[in-house]
């Protein structure tokens, strides 16, 4: 499974924080069970947002080719390397 991008982590985290605050303010709950349910709901919503966010084409191609962490090798230069003395 490819690793999440920085944008996916940022949007998922922001969704969790803002949805938690909004649901707590709208529900006006004060019980521990209510706060826990809202927290779990916000985490699930953040996970849903992070997983459904579109992945860039480069990451898709790398994931299809193998490990996304291994960069592709660059083409060799045709000129010889200079010798340092």
N, C-alpha and C positions, 0 to 999 in steps of 0.2 A: 504494500500500500504506500503510495507516495506521501511524503511529508506535507503538512499544510503550509501554505504560503503565508507571508507576513500579513497580507491583506485579509486572508481568511481568519487568522488569529485575532486581528484587530476588530473586524466586524463582528465576529462571534463574541468577543469580550465586551464590546460596547453594547451589543444586544442584551447580554446578560445583565449588565449594570443598569442600563436604562429601563429595561422591562421590569426588573426587580423593584426599582424605585417607583415606577409608574403603578405597578400592581399593588404595592404596599400603600401608596397614597390613595388609590381608588377604592381599595377594599376596606381600609381603616381597621385592619385586623390587629389584635394585640396578643392573641394566643400564640404559644410556641408552635403548635401544630399548623396554624394558618400561615405563619411566617415560613415554616419548613416547606409546606406545599408550594408556596409562591416561589421559594428559592429553587426547588426542584423543577417547577414549571419554567422558570427563567433559564435554568441550565439547559433544559431540553430545547427551548426556543433558540438559544445561542448556538447549540450544536447543530440544529437544523439549518440555521443561517450559514454557519461556517461550511457545512457539507454541501449545500446547494449552490454556493457561490461558484460562478464559472472559473475554471482553471485556465491560465494562459496556454496558448498553443505550444510553446516551447516545453512547458512542464509536461503536457500530455505526450509530446513526442519522446521526451526523455523517459517517461514512465513506461511507454510502450516498448522502448528499446532496451530497457533494463533498469539499472539503479539510477535514480534521479540525482544522487549525490556525486556521481562520477562525471566530470566534464568530458566533453568530446575532445580528442586531440586536434590541435591546429595543424594546418598543412605545413609541411616542411618548406623552408625558404630555399630557393634555388641557388642563391649566392653562398659561397663558403664563408664560414665564420672567421672573423679576424683573429689572429693569434696575439695574445698579450704577452709582453715580455717584462 
